[in-house]
Structure formats: structure tokens, C-alpha cells
Amino acid sequence: MKALIHVKLYDYNTYIENGFVVFDSQILEVGRMETFDGDREIDEIIDGEGRFLLPGLINFHTHMYSAFARGFDFKCQPTNFTETLESIWWRLDGSLTAEDVYWSAVAHCKDLIMKGVVGVLDHHASGEIKGTTSAVERAMDDVGIHGLTCFEISDRFEVQEAIEENEEMTGRTGGPFGLHASMTLSRNTLSAIKNALKDHPIHCHVSESIDDQIHFLRTPVERLNTAGLLNPLSILAHCVHISESDAKTIAQSQGIIALNPRSNQNNGVGAVDYSLFKKYDIPIVVGTDGLGADVAKSWQMVYYLSKASARSRNVMTLEGLKEHIVESYEIYKKLTGHSLGRFEPGYRFDAMLIDYDCFTPVDENNVFAHVFFGIFDDLRMKRLWNGGELLVDGYELINSPKVPQHLVRALWKRIEGNDEYKS
């Protein structure tokens, strides 16, 4: 049992200016410093020295397999989203072995932790299919993060093998089935997925680009709904180009929209219409889509881009965004069983101790504005705990496995050797 004292406790619900938390893997007690009993038997007392203590963050959509793309010259200049997939991401994922998958997940998990992320929903793809979701799970365990992965079923791969990989994964974790975009899923594939899916949610790319809309008469949401795949708690990533009818269908099916604003801007696919989500009261969460690990910046971008749209400019508020963050922890609990996001007894001690110069007053009325415009803008994390285990100390990752450079170089050579897009 340990105690963290003299901290500004804030969990997006309650703010304590000078508080303490007693914990092991879970939170045992929380209170104000004037009520702290320092005479009890506690193994370690840690002085937070007035720093902020916030819950760890959740990344609801990322691609850990993308880690080894960093620094690689794909020797192409795609002019649309389909070309981006074909000339970059499909070349990369098709070249990945199970060993590559493990180490790319290790690399990405390290980045996630250093951005305050304790939980993740990964969306995986690789040329080698069998056993790769367990490789990702092993990497998460080895580095110290919790979460779920899946294999993105696509007509690019052997469909039945990808379905079976998802079935094995759901048997272990109960996580959602992975699907790539509608544009890569035939009617027969959707039918095969339905036969295996039962009542599991899906984790699927939906209307990320206009390219996903033009291959079929129905919209991606309509195709998924007609195929009977929109089970409750399904994670629908992107949703940049959905219609009002699509939004209504997502709401009726109790789906969750995972926004990836920085990736959308990088790929030039557009920005979401937040007013649609608000109108139909659709829960939103955020991810990074493999473009880095900074979930705090993703929440900021959701807010800023909503202001850039005439349709959403006066719809998104700071209070509304805070409510989405609070709700995201409840969604994560429903998907994983992990209770986090609150500083209350019985919750996991998943928390980050943050340096922040409060040069203006902080109170319960303006604390979220300090977090959003200050802390999220420059996340300076001194310590991070996941289930009470210290993962970051003194601004450095404690467990930091070294990625084998020969493995990455071998992968890059394989991509180059099969490079039909080489200039």
C-alpha cells in the first residue's frame, strides 16, 4: 500500500486542490490533506509537491503495426486516399511478419505510455495473420499497457483466416471483431463475418474518405447495417463523410464514433461534422490512427476543428468535450472490464503526475480549461502508474525494451524489394 500526497486531484468530475490518494493496484482512499492519517502502516509515501494528478488516457483507435513506417521513404506521392493506402500502408502491412508485429507494438506502446496513455484499442493488419493478435497482446503486457486488439478483415487478405484470427482473439479477450473499410469488403465477406460475429461489436473504418463511399450504391454505414454487423458498442473509426441518415443509424445501433482528427488532416480526407453527432447524441471517443500517440492533442483537435466548421462552430463547448472524456472511460469499461478515469475507491490506479505552472488561479470552475489549454498542450509527465505499477519515473520510461534495428532494416528491404511504385 502506498500514498501519494500533496497533489491537485482532478478526474474531470471532482477537483481537490491539495489532496492524497492511497493505493495498491486499485484506489483505496482519496481525500483532502487535512484528513490524511500519516501514522497508519503505509509502505511508501510519495510527495507530489503540488503537481496535478490526472487519470491516464485512452487511445480508442490506433495501428501499432504502423510504427516501423517512421523514417521510411516510400518513394511515392499519392494524389488521393486510395493511392495512399495502396502505395504506403498496404505495402507496409503486407510485409509484416509476426516478429515485426510484436516489436512494432512494443515501439508504439512505449510512445503511448510517454503520452500518458494507459489503455488502447488497436486495429491490426499484417501479411502474416495467424497468431498476430496474440503477438500484439503480448507486447502490450510486456510494456505495461492494457487494452484490446483485433485483425482488420479485408478482401486483401485470406478472409477465412482473418475471421478465425478474430474468433480466437474474442475467445481470449471478448474484444470487437476487426474490419477494414467498406471499400475492401465484398458482400460475401460481410456475410461470412456475420456468420462468425454473433453479438460481438465490430471495430471498423467507416467513411474515412470519400473513396469509401463511391464503390457501392449504399453508404458504408448502410452496408454494415444491412449485413447485420452494427452491434451495440461497435467502434466506428473516422466517420468523416457520413450522412444524417448514417448518423441516425449509428445512434439507433448504439455505436461509438472514434475520431482521428490529426490523421484525417494528414491524409487530406476532410473534417467531421460534429453537429451530426451532437444532434443524435452519438458517443465520441478519440484515437490517433497510428499517427503518433498523443491522445491529448487528439482531444484538442476535435475541439479546434469543430470551431473551423460553420456547421459545428457553436455546437461544441468545453463542457461538452469534458463530458465526452468522462463518457469515454465508461465506454472503455464496457469493452474491457477495466474501471478507470475516477479517483474513487475501487477504481484502478491508472494515473499520471503532471508538471504544470499554474500562473493563473485554478478552482473547480475553471480547472478543465487549465487541463485542456495548458496541460494537454504540453504534457510534462513526471510519473505514470498503470494498475498501481509505476511505468514512468523521473520523466523516463522504466521498462524500455530496445527494438532490434536489424529487424526493421530487413522489413524495409522487403518493402523495397516488392515496390511496384518505386520511382
URGIQUI-V301476 format. One record per residue. N is the residue number from 0. PHI is phi in radians with two decimals (NA if undefined). OMEGA is omega in whole degrees, -180 to 180 (none if undefined). Layout:
n:N phi:PHI omega:OMEGA
n:N phi:PHI omega:OMEGA
This chain:
n:0 phi:NA omega:-179
n:1 phi:-2.23 omega:177
n:2 phi:-2.31 omega:173
n:3 phi:-1.89 omega:-173
n:4 phi:-2.07 omega:178
n:5 phi:0.96 omega:177
n:6 phi:-2.24 omega:171
n:7 phi:-1.52 omega:-176
n:8 phi:-1.52 omega:177
n:9 phi:-2.55 omega:-179
n:10 phi:-2.12 omega:180
n:11 phi:1.25 omega:174
n:12 phi:-2.09 omega:-174
n:13 phi:-2.18 omega:177
n:14 phi:-2.10 omega:174
n:15 phi:-2.09 omega:-174
n:16 phi:-1.12 omega:-179
n:17 phi:-2.39 omega:-171
n:18 phi:-2.23 omega:178
n:19 phi:-2.49 omega:173
n:20 phi:-2.46 omega:175
n:21 phi:-1.83 omega:-171
n:22 phi:-2.65 omega:159
n:23 phi:-2.14 omega:171
n:24 phi:-1.34 omega:178
n:25 phi:-2.06 omega:175
n:26 phi:-1.36 omega:-179
n:27 phi:-1.79 omega:-178
n:28 phi:-2.75 omega:177
n:29 phi:-2.38 omega:177
n:30 phi:-3.04 omega:177
n:31 phi:-1.52 omega:-173
n:32 phi:-1.02 omega:-179
n:33 phi:-1.17 omega:179
n:34 phi:-1.82 omega:-176
n:35 phi:-1.29 omega:179
n:36 phi:-1.73 omega:-178
n:37 phi:-1.40 omega:-178
n:38 phi:-1.54 omega:-180
n:39 phi:-1.24 omega:-178
n:40 phi:-1.41 omega:179
n:41 phi:-2.22 omega:-176
n:42 phi:-1.18 omega:-177
n:43 phi:-2.64 omega:173
n:44 phi:-1.98 omega:-177
n:45 phi:-1.94 omega:179
n:46 phi:-1.57 omega:179
n:47 phi:-1.34 omega:175
n:48 phi:0.94 omega:175
n:49 phi:1.42 omega:180
n:50 phi:-1.26 omega:175
n:51 phi:-1.37 omega:169
n:52 phi:-2.03 omega:-179
n:53 phi:-2.10 omega:173
n:54 phi:-1.11 omega:173
n:55 phi:-1.08 omega:-176
n:56 phi:-1.63 omega:179
n:57 phi:-2.13 omega:173
n:58 phi:-1.80 omega:-172
n:59 phi:-1.57 omega:177
n:60 phi:-2.81 omega:175
n:61 phi:-2.57 omega:178
n:62 phi:-2.19 omega:-179
n:63 phi:-1.11 omega:-179
n:64 phi:-1.10 omega:-176
n:65 phi:-1.40 omega:-172
n:66 phi:-0.99 omega:-174
n:67 phi:-1.45 omega:172
n:68 phi:-1.35 omega:-176
n:69 phi:-1.08 omega:177
n:70 phi:1.55 omega:-178
n:71 phi:-1.46 omega:178
n:72 phi:-1.59 omega:-179
n:73 phi:-1.38 omega:175
n:74 phi:0.91 omega:179
n:75 phi:-2.68 omega:176
n:76 phi:-2.30 omega:-177
n:77 phi:-1.07 omega:-178
n:78 phi:-1.83 omega:176
n:79 phi:-2.64 omega:-173
n:80 phi:-1.19 omega:179
n:81 phi:-1.06 omega:177
n:82 phi:-1.15 omega:176
n:83 phi:-1.07 omega:178
n:84 phi:-1.11 omega:-174
n:85 phi:-1.21 omega:-172
n:86 phi:-1.59 omega:180
n:87 phi:-2.14 omega:-166
n:88 phi:-1.24 omega:180
n:89 phi:-1.31 omega:173
n:90 phi:-1.17 omega:180
n:91 phi:-1.18 omega:-172
n:92 phi:-1.15 omega:179
n:93 phi:-1.19 omega:-178
n:94 phi:-1.70 omega:-173
n:95 phi:-1.41 omega:171
n:96 phi:-1.65 omega:179
n:97 phi:-1.08 omega:178
n:98 phi:-1.18 omega:175
n:99 phi:-1.03 omega:-178
n:100 phi:-1.04 omega:-179
n:101 phi:-1.05 omega:-174
n:102 phi:-1.27 omega:175
n:103 phi:-1.18 omega:176
n:104 phi:-1.19 omega:175
n:105 phi:-1.01 omega:-179
n:106 phi:-1.06 omega:-178
n:107 phi:-1.20 omega:178
n:108 phi:-1.06 omega:177
n:109 phi:-1.06 omega:178
n:110 phi:-1.09 omega:-179
n:111 phi:-1.03 omega:-178
n:112 phi:-1.05 omega:-179
n:113 phi:-1.23 omega:173
n:114 phi:-1.86 omega:175
n:115 phi:1.43 omega:-177
n:116 phi:-1.58 omega:180
n:117 phi:-1.91 omega:-178
n:118 phi:-2.37 omega:-172
n:119 phi:-2.60 omega:167
n:120 phi:-1.95 omega:-178
n:121 phi:-1.62 omega:180
n:122 phi:-2.21 omega:-165
n:123 phi:-1.81 omega:172
n:124 phi:-2.63 omega:177
n:125 phi:-2.90 omega:179
n:126 phi:-1.10 omega:172
n:127 phi:-1.57 omega:-172
n:128 phi:-1.79 omega:-171
n:129 phi:-1.05 omega:177
n:130 phi:1.46 omega:-174
n:131 phi:-1.36 omega:176
n:132 phi:-1.18 omega:177
n:133 phi:-1.20 omega:175
n:134 phi:-1.13 omega:177
n:135 phi:-1.13 omega:180
n:136 phi:-1.07 omega:179
n:137 phi:-1.12 omega:178
n:138 phi:-1.11 omega:178
n:139 phi:-1.04 omega:179
n:140 phi:-1.09 omega:-176
n:141 phi:-1.16 omega:-179
n:142 phi:-1.52 omega:174
n:143 phi:2.02 omega:-179
n:144 phi:-1.86 omega:176
n:145 phi:-1.95 omega:179
n:146 phi:2.69 omega:-176
n:147 phi:-2.35 omega:170
n:148 phi:-2.30 omega:177
n:149 phi:-2.77 omega:176
n:150 phi:-1.91 omega:-176
n:151 phi:-1.35 omega:179
n:152 phi:-1.15 omega:-177
n:153 phi:-2.76 omega:175
n:154 phi:-1.16 omega:174
n:155 phi:-1.21 omega:-176
n:156 phi:-1.89 omega:170
n:157 phi:-1.24 omega:-168
n:158 phi:-1.06 omega:-176
n:159 phi:-1.11 omega:179
n:160 phi:-1.16 omega:178
n:161 phi:-1.18 omega:176
n:162 phi:-1.09 omega:-179
n:163 phi:-1.12 omega:177
n:164 phi:-1.12 omega:176
n:165 phi:-1.17 omega:178
n:166 phi:-1.10 omega:177
n:167 phi:-1.11 omega:179
n:168 phi:-1.11 omega:-179
n:169 phi:-1.13 omega:175
n:170 phi:-1.13 omega:179
n:171 phi:-1.45 omega:-168
n:172 phi:-2.10 omega:-175
n:173 phi:1.30 omega:-177
n:174 phi:-1.24 omega:-178
n:175 phi:-1.26 omega:174
n:176 phi:-1.17 omega:179
n:177 phi:-1.67 omega:174
n:178 phi:-2.26 omega:170
n:179 phi:-1.43 omega:-174
n:180 phi:-1.36 omega:178
n:181 phi:-0.93 omega:-176
n:182 phi:-1.13 omega:179
n:183 phi:-1.97 omega:-177
n:184 phi:-2.19 omega:179
n:185 phi:-1.33 omega:177
n:186 phi:-1.06 omega:179
n:187 phi:-1.12 omega:179
n:188 phi:-1.16 omega:177
n:189 phi:-1.04 omega:179
n:190 phi:-1.13 omega:179
n:191 phi:-1.14 omega:177
n:192 phi:-1.11 omega:179
n:193 phi:-1.01 omega:-179
n:194 phi:-1.11 omega:-178
n:195 phi:-1.65 omega:-167
n:196 phi:-1.23 omega:-172
n:197 phi:0.99 omega:-176
n:198 phi:-1.81 omega:179
n:199 phi:-1.23 omega:170
n:200 phi:-1.25 omega:175
n:201 phi:-1.97 omega:172
n:202 phi:-2.20 omega:-165
n:203 phi:-2.47 omega:169
n:204 phi:-1.28 omega:-178
n:205 phi:-2.33 omega:173
n:206 phi:0.88 omega:177
n:207 phi:-1.15 omega:180
n:208 phi:-2.25 omega:175
n:209 phi:-1.08 omega:178
n:210 phi:-1.05 omega:-180
n:211 phi:-1.28 omega:-176
n:212 phi:-1.67 omega:-164
n:213 phi:-1.74 omega:-175
n:214 phi:-1.60 omega:-177
n:215 phi:-2.41 omega:179
n:216 phi:-1.22 omega:179
n:217 phi:-1.59 omega:173
n:218 phi:-1.25 omega:177
n:219 phi:-0.95 omega:179
n:220 phi:-1.12 omega:179
n:221 phi:-1.10 omega:179
n:222 phi:-1.12 omega:179
n:223 phi:-1.12 omega:-179
n:224 phi:-1.20 omega:179
n:225 phi:-1.09 omega:179
n:226 phi:-1.37 omega:178
n:227 phi:1.32 omega:-175
n:228 phi:-1.79 omega:-176
n:229 phi:-1.53 omega:176
n:230 phi:-1.30 omega:178
n:231 phi:-0.97 omega:-180
n:232 phi:1.26 omega:174
n:233 phi:-1.15 omega:179
n:234 phi:-1.66 omega:-178
n:235 phi:-1.90 omega:-173
n:236 phi:-1.46 omega:173
n:237 phi:1.51 omega:180
n:238 phi:0.95 omega:-179
n:239 phi:-1.28 omega:-171
n:240 phi:-2.01 omega:178
n:241 phi:-1.38 omega:178
n:242 phi:-1.65 omega:176
n:243 phi:-1.11 omega:177
n:244 phi:-1.09 omega:177
n:245 phi:-1.07 omega:-179
n:246 phi:-1.07 omega:179
n:247 phi:-1.12 omega:179
n:248 phi:-1.13 omega:179
n:249 phi:-1.08 omega:179
n:250 phi:-1.09 omega:-179
n:251 phi:-1.14 omega:-179
n:252 phi:-1.52 omega:-179
n:253 phi:1.08 omega:178
n:254 phi:-1.44 omega:179
n:255 phi:-2.08 omega:178
n:256 phi:-1.76 omega:178
n:257 phi:-1.77 omega:-177
n:258 phi:-1.52 omega:-179
n:259 phi:-2.34 omega:-167
n:260 phi:-1.13 omega:-179
n:261 phi:-1.21 omega:178
n:262 phi:-1.11 omega:179
n:263 phi:-1.05 omega:178
n:264 phi:-1.19 omega:180
n:265 phi:-1.11 omega:-179
n:266 phi:-1.50 omega:177
n:267 phi:1.15 omega:-176
n:268 phi:-1.71 omega:178
n:269 phi:1.94 omega:-179
n:270 phi:-2.18 omega:-178
n:271 phi:-1.26 omega:173
n:272 phi:-1.72 omega:-176
n:273 phi:-1.06 omega:-178
n:274 phi:-1.03 omega:177
n:275 phi:-1.16 omega:-180
n:276 phi:-1.12 omega:180
n:277 phi:-1.15 omega:-177
n:278 phi:-1.05 omega:-176
n:279 phi:-1.79 omega:175
n:280 phi:0.92 omega:180
n:281 phi:-1.53 omega:177
n:282 phi:-1.10 omega:175
n:283 phi:-2.13 omega:174
n:284 phi:-2.29 omega:-179
n:285 phi:-2.27 omega:173
n:286 phi:-2.45 omega:178
n:287 phi:-2.06 omega:178
n:288 phi:1.05 omega:-179
n:289 phi:1.48 omega:178
n:290 phi:-1.51 omega:-176
n:291 phi:1.31 omega:-173
n:292 phi:-2.33 omega:-168
n:293 phi:-1.50 omega:-180
n:294 phi:-1.24 omega:177
n:295 phi:-1.01 omega:178
n:296 phi:-1.16 omega:177
n:297 phi:-1.12 omega:177
n:298 phi:-1.09 omega:177
n:299 phi:-1.07 omega:-177
n:300 phi:-1.13 omega:176
n:301 phi:-1.00 omega:-179
n:302 phi:-1.17 omega:-176
n:303 phi:-1.16 omega:-179
n:304 phi:-1.22 omega:176
n:305 phi:-1.13 omega:179
n:306 phi:-1.29 omega:-180
n:307 phi:-1.40 omega:-179
n:308 phi:-1.71 omega:179
n:309 phi:-1.07 omega:-178
n:310 phi:-1.29 omega:-173
n:311 phi:-1.95 omega:-168
n:312 phi:-0.95 omega:-176
n:313 phi:-1.82 omega:-177
n:314 phi:-1.72 omega:180
n:315 phi:-1.37 omega:176
n:316 phi:-2.21 omega:176
n:317 phi:-1.07 omega:179
n:318 phi:-1.11 omega:178
n:319 phi:-1.13 omega:179
n:320 phi:-1.13 omega:177
n:321 phi:-1.03 omega:179
n:322 phi:-1.11 omega:176
n:323 phi:-1.12 omega:179
n:324 phi:-1.12 omega:178
n:325 phi:-1.04 omega:-179
n:326 phi:-1.14 omega:-178
n:327 phi:-1.08 omega:178
n:328 phi:-1.19 omega:177
n:329 phi:-1.18 omega:178
n:330 phi:-1.11 omega:-180
n:331 phi:-1.09 omega:177
n:332 phi:-1.09 omega:180
n:333 phi:-1.11 omega:-178
n:334 phi:-1.44 omega:-171
n:335 phi:-2.04 omega:-174
n:336 phi:1.51 omega:-179
n:337 phi:-1.50 omega:177
n:338 phi:-1.68 omega:178
n:339 phi:-2.59 omega:179
n:340 phi:1.69 omega:177
n:341 phi:-2.30 omega:174
n:342 phi:-1.68 omega:180
n:343 phi:-2.47 omega:178
n:344 phi:-0.95 omega:179
n:345 phi:1.73 omega:177
n:346 phi:-1.47 omega:173
n:347 phi:-1.01 omega:172
n:348 phi:-1.54 omega:174
n:349 phi:-1.91 omega:-170
n:350 phi:-2.67 omega:178
n:351 phi:-2.21 omega:179
n:352 phi:-1.69 omega:-166
n:353 phi:-2.05 omega:168
n:354 phi:-1.35 omega:177
n:355 phi:-2.72 omega:-180
n:356 phi:-1.49 omega:-179
n:357 phi:-1.45 omega:-177
n:358 phi:-1.48 omega:170
n:359 phi:-2.21 omega:-175
n:360 phi:-1.07 omega:177
n:361 phi:-2.15 omega:173
n:362 phi:-2.56 omega:-176
n:363 phi:-1.13 omega:-178
n:364 phi:-1.48 omega:-175
n:365 phi:-2.07 omega:-173
n:366 phi:-1.09 omega:-180
n:367 phi:-1.15 omega:177
n:368 phi:-1.11 omega:175
n:369 phi:-1.10 omega:180
n:370 phi:-1.12 omega:-173
n:371 phi:-1.21 omega:-175
n:372 phi:-1.53 omega:-178
n:373 phi:-1.88 omega:-176
n:374 phi:-1.11 omega:-180
n:375 phi:-1.11 omega:-178
n:376 phi:-1.33 omega:-179
n:377 phi:-2.68 omega:-172
n:378 phi:-1.32 omega:-180
n:379 phi:-1.87 omega:-169
n:380 phi:-1.75 omega:179
n:381 phi:-1.42 omega:179
n:382 phi:-2.45 omega:173
n:383 phi:-2.50 omega:176
n:384 phi:-2.02 omega:175
n:385 phi:-2.25 omega:-175
n:386 phi:1.06 omega:180
n:387 phi:1.44 omega:179
n:388 phi:-1.50 omega:-179
n:389 phi:-1.36 omega:-179
n:390 phi:-1.81 omega:178
n:391 phi:-2.20 omega:179
n:392 phi:-2.47 omega:-178
n:393 phi:1.06 omega:177
n:394 phi:1.23 omega:-178
n:395 phi:-2.22 omega:177
n:396 phi:-1.21 omega:-178
n:397 phi:-1.26 omega:180
n:398 phi:-1.79 omega:-174
n:399 phi:-2.28 omega:180
n:400 phi:-1.04 omega:-180
n:401 phi:-1.49 omega:178
n:402 phi:-1.25 omega:-180
n:403 phi:-1.13 omega:-178
n:404 phi:-1.15 omega:179
n:405 phi:-1.14 omega:179
n:406 phi:-1.17 omega:-180
n:407 phi:-1.15 omega:-180
n:408 phi:-1.12 omega:178
n:409 phi:-1.14 omega:177
n:410 phi:-1.09 omega:-179
n:411 phi:-1.06 omega:179
n:412 phi:-1.17 omega:178
n:413 phi:-1.12 omega:178
n:414 phi:-1.10 omega:-180
n:415 phi:-1.13 omega:-178
n:416 phi:-1.17 omega:179
n:417 phi:-2.01 omega:-171
n:418 phi:-1.64 omega:179
n:419 phi:-1.31 omega:-180
n:420 phi:-1.72 omega:-176
n:421 phi:-1.04 omega:-179
n:422 phi:-1.33 omega:none
